[in-house]
Amino acid sequence: MGEKKRTIMFGFHSPVDRRLMREWVVGVGHEVLENLDESSNVDLILMDSATARRLRDKAFGLKRAAKYFLPVLVCIKAGENASPWLKAGFDDVLHLPATKDEWLARMDIMLRLRRQSEELGQRSEYLHRALIESSGDHIFLLDANGTFVTSNDRVTHFGLESGAQLVGRTIEQVFPKEVATFYREQFQRVLTEGKTVVFEHDLPSERGTHYHLDTLYPIHLPDGTVAVGGICRDITERKQAAEALRESRERLNHLFTVSPAIVYELDPENLSPTWVSSNITEITGYTPEEAFQPGWWAEHVHPEDQEQTKKAEERFLLEGRDRGAHEYRFEKKDGTYIWVRDELRLLRDEQGRPKEIVGSWMNITDRKEVEIELAKSEQRYRSVFESTGTAMLIVNEDGTIAFANSQCSATTGYLPEELPGTNWRGYVFAEDLPMMESYFRLRFSDPEKAPKRYETRLMHADGSIRNTLLTVGTIPATRQVVVSMLDITDLVRAEEARRLLETAIDNTIECIMLSDRENRLTYVNRAFEKLTGYSAAEVLGKTLGILKSGRHDREFYQDLKSTIYSGRPWQGNMILKKKNGELYEVAASITPILSPSGHVDYFVSVHRDVTKEREMERRIQQNQRLEAIGTLAGGIAHDFNNILTPIVGYTEMCMYSLPRGSKIRENLEAVNRAAARASDLVQQILSFSRRSNQERKPIRIALIIKEALKLLRSTIPTSIEIRQDISATEESVIADPTEIHQVIMNLCINASHAMPDGGLMSVGLHAVDLDREAIKMIPGCKPGRHLKLSVEDTGHGIAPEILDKIFEPYFTTKKEGLGTGLGLATTHSIVTACGGGITVYSEPGKGSRFDLYFPVARGVATQVVEKTAVIRGGHERVLIVDDDMEVLDLHRKVLENYGYSVTAETDPEKALALFEKSPADFDMVLTDMTMPRMTGDLLAAALLKIRPDLPVIVLTGFSERINKDKAQELGIRALLAKPVSVSDLLSTIRDIFNAQ
């Protein structure tokens, strides 16, 4: 784990955990402590949650006091949330139980982190000490009593040779009395105020007085005490140089007293003045002392010149120039402004580093006022040309441009100074140049005939073509013309866009209408006429109410109006009525058009016919729901049939062990029939969801109806009376028994839901003959003999407005959880698939009656005749593979009871390995289809690859991977659907063996 022996503190409430951890840790060479002693030098603390809650503060105290990183780990129970422990400050959390390798690995990570912390700390201490010793300043540390506790060797100003000689002495023992008193005051300020203090002091010595700049600052130590760090710098030479500089400046000041310029010096680091000539008072009224005040210069620069002055200063500093100059206005002490020229020069030392900035300040007010007056005169001349607000040119007779105002930039894309000297012909679109040329010549030959306003196209600097309106006139007494240019490109484009928009609106497939505040139509496009059947002449001036269908209530229209009349757009779907009365659905948007004052003046309505789209969406949603049912049914079919398999198998085994006529055997036969019905019901769900055709045959539905009613009686509340009137017991119809059973269940359950407080449910079956007149009222039926199945209730009935929707998929009026909307849709689908029809009669508050008509079959009805099973066994060796233990156990018992030698396996991979080892030990393999890691078809393929003559039977609860054709292609002898009866399973096995 680590490179050296480490000490680890344990805190475990459980003696077993404590003993086990001691063995593991001592085994890798570490020392163990079990008492949390504050004086202990530990490298890692490890506790269980109970100990951690009790000793957390003590452990964290050790962690804070440690010189280097001390990891603290806690062990918690499996499933306990680790987040609170980590937020509380623990470095890691281990879940119990854990393996030895996991324990030691997690501890090793923490010990490596501690070792890295120690190495970094030691390296930091070394570097810190080296940095202090390499400093030219005296660096030291004082404790709270003012005693030196550490120091580097820069102590010669105390007459000492090393820092070690200073350690242990107090401030008073080191400094002279007067200096010591002052030093002690500064020291106390640091302790009481907690702030850094910088001060100067002198220190007499044998070689003369030395000047020092000291910095004292507080240091908060880990143990909570405060020490004072210090840096002492010898500034004797700087003090002496400053004094010499002062004397030199004083001499220079006498020289510049009579100069017209103010001379000054600046510190290159912060641009603060270090000296200024005394004639500043004569020129500005300010004394040199006032000029030294922070911000004095910036405060008196004219507000309009401050920005450009600041930028000039930044350019001088950032670009590293040695010279610079700029001009600005400066406020004198009497409040008046003077113009000054400020010139700067940067002086450098021998190494090229900035040393000093020297500047001169010259009053240039007289010159500047003359320049300003000249500029104003020029501006007055140009303002006349600029004041028009439009682009203007003066053009010479030869076509060259003499002058252009600033507005020309926007019109031509060229700067005003780029146009003079060029020829106007170079800016005209080539197709318009002949016209422009003729107008220009006529301007000088016969000005009265030349047009004064006309449109042309000019080439913009960006390459685009601009439509331009020109106004041209001749300047009197000259051979020049003045041209005014107005860019009308946007106007031309807007007009063209308006024409295109009108065409587009009139030809779009959406209905577009314009109406006023009173909702009267003022415009409709062609699409409106085509969709609604109304012509524009029929509807203009009328309201949109002519399209109302009556499908929306008053609240719908009130919400719509409140939205649009408040100035907000409205979007939604509406059902409207055409001129011929046909209903249609639109996706509508109504947008208010506001006047400049913000009032609603008009509304733009856009209608898109979505009738077919909505119908398609409903069909898609229906298909998606059916697909979802199919997916769900497929998912449960396998498991459900696996559940039924033991029920069917054990029931049959018990039946065969009892004599015919036995009451118990009759009961078991009923169980077997119910299980078969459940299996058929799963297949029915799968078939309906996939819209597969069921296997229909002649059946006597009277028996199925009676059986279904017996089952319903136990599920329908006793407050509902069920009456039967079934007379047609011998006649049959072509149908699937499970489907008929489903029809009865759907209708009766619906009837019971319609009578929550109880009532009467009547179920009848009678034979009727339908003639051509009768079938007119029963869609889907043909003339002939039919069985009429009636289900009637005394419930709340069906509202007339929804009566035509009840057979639509997913339409339901039941509360959530009481129905899916598929019951009646399924019933209708089954009846029509049988060639029959269905009618409904209902009165709200009185009840409903459903009449179902099935054509009578000509053949003989299929009856379920119980076969006398001749079950034969054998002595062959069979390998059974099924991941469901109950199914596996059933099949093993069945085969063993009939003499077969059985090997059972739940894992297909293990079964394959067993077969590979001894392929001749098995005469047949019986395998499930859906199993983890390897499906039955893959297992069969692998087995047949080893032994092609091996008989393989595959059983499936449900699988889309395999059918009889695929099984035959793979060489599988038989494919049986679960739940398979005992007799069918044994017969299939015996038939395969006998055929070999």
Secondary structure, DSSP 8 states (H G I E B T S, - for coil): --SS--EEEEE-SSHHHHHHHHHHHHHTT-EEE-S--TT---SEEEEEHHHHHHHHHHHHHHHHH-SS---EEEEEETT--SHHHHHHT-SEEEEES--HHHHHHHHHHHHHHHHHHHHHHHHHHHHHHHHHHH-SSEEEEE-TTSBEEEE-S--GGGT-SSGGGTTT-BHHHHS-HHHHHHHHHHHHHHHHH-S-EEEEEEEEETTEEEEEEEEEEEEE-TTS-EEEEEEEEE-HHHHHHHHHHHHHHHHHHHHHTT-SEEEEEE-TTT--EEEE-TTHHHHHS--HHHHTSTTHHHHHB-GGGHHHHHHHHHHHHHTT-SEEEEEEEEE-TTS-EEEEEEEEEEEE-TTS-EEEEEEEEEE-HHHHHHHHHHHHHHHHHHHHHHTTSSEEEEEETTSBEEEE-TTHHHHHSS-GGGSTTSBGGGGB-GGGHHHHHHHHHHHHH-TTTS-SEEEEEEE-TTS-EEEEEEEEEE-TTSSEEEEEEEE-HHHHHHHHHHHHHHHHHHH-SSEEEEEETT-BEEEE-HHHHHHHS--HHHHTTSBGGGGB-S-S-HHHHHHHHHHHTTT--EEEEEEEE-TTS-EEEEEEEEEEEE-TTS-EEEEEEEEEE-HHHHHHHHHHHHHHHHHHHHHHHHHHHHHHHHHHHHHHHHHHHHHHTS-TT-HHHHHHHHHHHHHHHHHHHHHHHHHHHTT-----EEE-HHHHHHHHHHHHHTTS-TTEEEEEEE---S--EEE-HHHHHHHHHHHHHHHHHT-TT-EEEEEEEEEEEE-TTGGGGSTT--SEEEEEEEEEE-SS---GGGGGGTTSTT---S-TTS--S-HHHHHHHHHHHTT-EEEEEEETTTEEEEEEEEEB-SS-----------------EEEEE-S-HHHHHHHHHHHHHTT-EEEEES-HHHHHHHHHH-GGG-SEEEEESS-SSS-HHHHHHHHHHH-TT--EEEEESS-SS--HHHHHHHT-SEEEESS--HHHHHHHHHHHHHH-
